[in-house]
Amino acid sequence: MSAVRHRLLAAAVTVPLLVGALGACGYGSEAKKDTAARVAPKGPKTDGLDQVKIGLFGNTTHATPLIGLNKGLFQKELGGTEVKPLTFNAGPAEIEALNSGAIDIGWIGPSPSINGYVKSHGKSLKIISGSASGGVSLVVNPKKIKSLDDLKGKKIATPQLGNTQDVALLNFLAEKGYKVDATTGKGDVTVQRIDNKVTPTSFEQGAIDAAWVPEPTASKLVAAGGKSILDEKKLWKDGKFVITNVIVSQKFLKEHPKAVEAVLRGSVKTNAWIRSHPDLAKQALNEQLGQPEFAGKKLPDNVIDPAFKNVAITDDPLAATLQEEADHAVKAGLLKKPELKGIYDLTLLNKVLKSEGKAPVDDAGLGS
């Protein structure tokens, strides 16, 4: 199996699958307001805005926005403009929120980003920064599954029909020779779409045999007796692939570039702080995950420690991996060749990076 083909199915299958998933109820279908105590807006309003609405997930793969909110780093950059976070369970609902104007900027995975861009004929969003790489594993019940060649007849959970992990698993199974109906999840292996919050309970009760999930769900399953038999980064060149990037509504980008730049400054400074203060960053992440709109309680050390360690923070959107995903999806016959030219606009990110004395990042030819 090629280093990148596995992930590419995410881009490929995502387009047909997410169309139906966008309006579906269930995992990721509702956003929740962030009720955590935050730094109060102070000073002049950025671009004259009362607030900037950002979307994010309660996953370790979204460490940048979670920690940035916890430490008030986004609010500091936005001055008198309030940061208004909304949390989601998966990408399709966040894309829906971006399209409706419920959020302006969002941290999200590559598959829904591609789907949202393609479905709107390149008019809905732009990817404006990277955020994280890695942090996805296949965790199994070791009593039922001994190796990657022992998946036939088993039940494997993913977070949602058509989300990034779902399509990645579908691609992996196809590469292993298993036949599975992408929509129903039925076949040689049964793919069950389950909310990440429910997956650990289903795993402990034996309702599923394994799960292809992001952190911290993967580490929760290991703590419950599961075994990680595949870290997705092993399937990628140099172990790097985009798992979280930052998107913005094209309308908002055009009308409020100063606000977008301020959020990107907050993102870059948050990532620098995380790298310089890993222990404090892990603590801040766990505090934020403990808020009611997420888990409602902090994660134990045997979960937060590996979950934090398994995710690599990055400003680089790793654009080449997005292109490779799309190329392999087309070759697999899962998607008509998408026009991804213009999906990235890294102008403001590179401006911020330059001001921070950092090297610019590349859009792999997919820029505006």
NULOPA-419589 format. One record per residue (C-alpha): x, y, z; residue in one letter. Coordinates in steps of 0.001 Angstrom, whole numbers, padded with zeros to 6 digits, always signed. Last residue first. Layout:
% NULOPA-419589
XYZA;...
% end
This chain:
% NULOPA-419589
-005152+031124-004925S;-002930+028352-003679G;-002884+024684-004634L;+000655+024605-006009G;+002001+022693-003023A;+000744+025452-000653D;+004150+026056+000892D;+005125+027416+004298V;+007165+030511+005106P;+010143+030338+007512A;+009775+031823+010982K;+010957+035152+012373G;+007639+035909+014071E;+006818+038666+011577S;+007639+036254+008770K;+005289+033637+010223L;+002499+036202+010439V;+002898+037237+006805K;+003154+033575+005841N;-000154+032914+007567L;-001757+035931+005901L;-000829+034805+002401T;-001522+031101+002968L;-004628+030973+000785D;-005288+027325+000023Y;-008198+025747-001871I;-007240+027742-004969G;-006486+024813-007228K;-008384+021884-005782L;-010277+021007-008949E;-011521+017529-008201P;-010859+014550-010479K;-013996+012468-010289K;-013961+010587-007043L;-013788+007001-005890L;-012148+005607-008984G;-009075+004521-007002A;-006900+006698-009194K;-009090+009700-008302V;-008796+009006-004602A;-005043+008593-005000H;-004671+012033-006527D;-006904+013674-003887A;-004933+012222-001010E;-001682+013189-002709E;-002913+016772-002978Q;-003780+016892+000729L;-000409+015378+001585T;+001338+018073-000443A;-000456+020757+001548A;+001272+019885+004811L;-000723+022745+006404P;+002487+023983+008074D;+001760+025689+011407D;+002417+022381+013159T;+001575+020504+016365I;+002346+016773+016361A;-000219+014580+018102V;+000704+011262+019754N;+002256+012884+022840K;-000968+014601+023877F;-003015+011402+023659A;-000225+009411+025343P;-000216+011666+028446D;-003939+012541+028446I;-005081+008915+028737V;-002868+007317+031408N;-002829+010658+033229D;-006594+010681+033710P;-008696+013002+031511L;-010286+016055+033054K;-014028+016172+033460K;-016986+017529+031496G;-015887+015612+028425A;-016358+018586+026091F;-019040+021258+026444E;-018837+020893+030221P;-015137+021885+030449Q;-012646+019137+031236G;-011201+019234+027741L;-010113+022801+028487Q;-008305+021795+031659E;-006719+018873+029851N;-005355+021143+027149L;-003995+023588+029734A;-002187+020754+031535Q;-000741+019412+028289K;+000433+022904+027436A;+002058+023293+030858L;+004012+020093+030264D;+004881+020970+026672P;+006063+024541+027391H;+008240+025640+024473S;+006457+023590+021814R;+003035+024547+023163I;+004040+028209+023356W;+005148+028200+019711A;+001862+026554+018719N;-000093+029176+020649T;+001886+031988+019028K;+001130+030617+015564V;-002569+030180+016362S;-002960+033597+017993G;-001237+035219+015045R;-003626+033281+012796L;-006590+034635+014754V;-005259+038184+014351A;-004712+037671+010623E;-008316+036536+010237V;-009507+039620+012126A;-007378+041884+009944K;-008685+040160+006800P;-012317+040989+007637H;-014426+041380+004465E;-012500+039104+002117K;-011689+036467+004714L;-015256+036547+006043F;-016703+035971+002579K;-014195+033213+001878Q;-015291+031484+005069S;-012199+030341+006890V;-010374+027065+007331I;-007653+025949+009720V;-006067+022512+009414N;-006243+019289+011397T;-005134+015759+010459I;-002502+016683+007886V;+000008+013946+007278F;+003532+013362+008565K;+005245+010076+009403G;+008200+010921+007160D;+006186+009421+004296K;+002867+008195+005582W;+001460+004809+006530L;+003266+004757+009873K;+001423+007995+010668K;-001774+005972+010968E;-000648+004271+014171D;-001677+000642+013804L;-002054-002169+016331I;-003152-000041+019281S;-004299-002464+021966K;-007469-002179+024015G;-007772-002761+027751G;-009799+000276+028816A;-006686+002467+028924A;-006096+001535+025278V;-009654+002613+024472L;-009187+005960+026212K;-005916+006407+024312S;-007733+006094+020985A;-010499+008452+022117T;-007956+011168+022973P;-006989+011197+020187E;-008467+010239+016850P;-010318+007007+016015V;-010238+003788+014021W;-012116+001510+016431A;-012077-002177+017318A;-014240-005133+018291D;-017521-003300+018768I;-020524-004095+020984A;-018154-005730+023471G;-019397-003725+026463Q;-015978-002107+026945E;-015852-001057+023292F;-019385+000330+023269S;-018547+002323+026395T;-015339+003667+024856P;-017163+004557+021583T;-019957+006632+023136V;-018125+009965+023382K;-016527+009347+020008N;-020009+009174+018455D;-020440+005884+016590I;-020366+004966+012913R;-020111+001184+012621Q;-017979-000396+009923V;-018707-004109+009567T;-015888-006071+007921V;-016471-008489+005063D;-019453-006301+004222G;-021721-003725+005781K;-020763-000096+006405G;-024078+001032+004952T;-022679+003840+002793T;-019191+002557+002035A;-020296-000994+001286D;-017347-003068+002464V;-015192-005552+000542K;-011945-006557+002237Y;-008808-006852+000127G;-006344-005239+002530K;-006251-002125+000365E;-010050-001970+000556A;-009857-002163+004343L;-007363+000699+004440F;-009539+002823+002191N;-012622+002281+004323L;-010580+003063+007424L;-009394+006371+005976A;-012955+007150+004910V;-014230+006784+008438D;-011267+008551+010033Q;-011796+011683+007947T;-015580+011836+008341N;-017805+010199+005764G;-020168+008402+008107L;-019176+009409+011601Q;-016752+008663+014432P;-015423+005266+013251T;-016119+001877+014818A;-014896-001538+013714I;-017002-004701+013913K;-015188-007908+012951K;-016074-010496+010324G;-012679-010210+008659K;-010205-008160+010688L;-007482-010709+011454D;-004786-009723+008965D;-004079-006511+010864L;-003160-008627+013872S;-004477-010437+016957K;-008101-009321+016909I;-010670-010808+019280K;-008788-011067+022592K;-006669-008050+021669P;-009779-005832+021493N;-008530-003388+018890V;-007266+000183+018538V;-006627+001582+015059L;-004896+004903+015615S;-005089+008613+014779V;-002996+011398+016371G;-001016+012436+013331G;-000418+015998+012146S;-001771+019214+013607A;-002548+022881+012944S;-002039+023931+009350G;-003093+027282+008036S;-005395+029230+005704I;-007547+026574+004065I;-010099+028559+002097K;-013862+028204+002113L;-017175+028351+000287S;-016586+029266-003355K;-014481+026474-004833G;-017302+024731-006636H;-019298+024630-003381S;-019190+020825-003288K;-015477+020856-004043V;-014563+023230-001208Y;-016797+021600+001379G;-015610+018144+000412N;-011961+019078+000535I;-012322+020674+003961S;-014511+017792+005136P;-011694+015394+004245S;-008796+017471+005550P;-009861+017754+009197G;-011162+020857+010962I;-010233+023946+012950W;-012743+026632+012044G;-013157+030281+011128I;-016317+032344+010639D;-018910+030248+012476I;-022720+030216+012320A;-022420+031804+008879G;-024508+029133+007173S;-021610+027754+005130N;-019337+027677+008162L;-021978+025871+010213A;-022488+023261+007491E;-018743+022779+007321I;-018750+022269+011095E;-021510+019700+010812A;-019537+017700+008258P;-016317+017859+010309G;-017037+015988+013521A;-018115+016389+017158N;-018454+020162+017158F;-017606+022960+019585T;-018486+026639+019149L;-016059+029336+020251P;-016830+033086+020356K;-013664+035173+020623V;-014759+038714+021500E;-013390+041694+019582T;-011890+044204+022008G;-008357+042923+021489G;-008274+040194+018834L;-004672+039188+019525E;-005221+038868+023272K;-008434+036917+022686Q;-006578+034349+020628F;-003925+033864+023321L;-006393+033609+026202G;-004531+030672+027756K;-007510+028300+027617N;-008583+029545+024202L;-005136+028999+022731G;-004960+025600+024421I;-008185+024396+022840L;-007486+026113+019521P;-004045+024511+019168T;-004833+021139+020761A;-007389+020259+018095H;-005900+016793+017492T;-006390+016305+021230T;-010090+016228+020437N;-012948+018367+021775G;-013597+019742+018304F;-013340+023304+016984L;-015313+026142+015442G;-014528+029861+015670I;-016899+032824+015832K;-015239+036240+015766V;-016996+038884+017839Q;-018051+042531+018044D;-016213+043307+014824L;-014852+046754+013945G;-012002+045185+011961D;-010459+044293+015332T;-012231+046045+018187K;-010094+048397+020228P;-009075+047372+023747G;-010080+044459+025956K;-012162+041353+025380P;-012324+039256+028572A;-010011+036278+028971V;-012126+033145+029087R;-014120+031093+031554A;-015358+028019+029756A;-018941+027972+028460T;-018079+027110+024856D;-021368+026956+022985K;-022285+023602+021570K;-022616+022625+017943A;-024971+019911+016788E;-024789+017235+014117S;-021309+016042+014977G;-022406+012516+015635Y;-026166+012227+015305G;-028334+014135+012869C;-027603+014084+009192A;-027545+017187+007050G;-023887+017076+006221L;-023735+013305+006183A;-025473+012940+002861G;-023022+015103+001006V;-020307+013725+003234L;-020310+010356+001574L;-019922+011411-002034P;-017162+013915-001313V;-015540+012030+001507T;-014829+008968-000544V;-012028+010727-002310A;-010537+012935+000317A;-010558+010215+002910A;-009519+007769+000291L;-006371+009759+000266L;-005330+008713+003612R;-004507+005169+002642H;-002971+006254-000626R;-000274+008153+001116V;+002448+005715+001839A;+001442+003379-000933S;+000000+000000+000000M;
% end
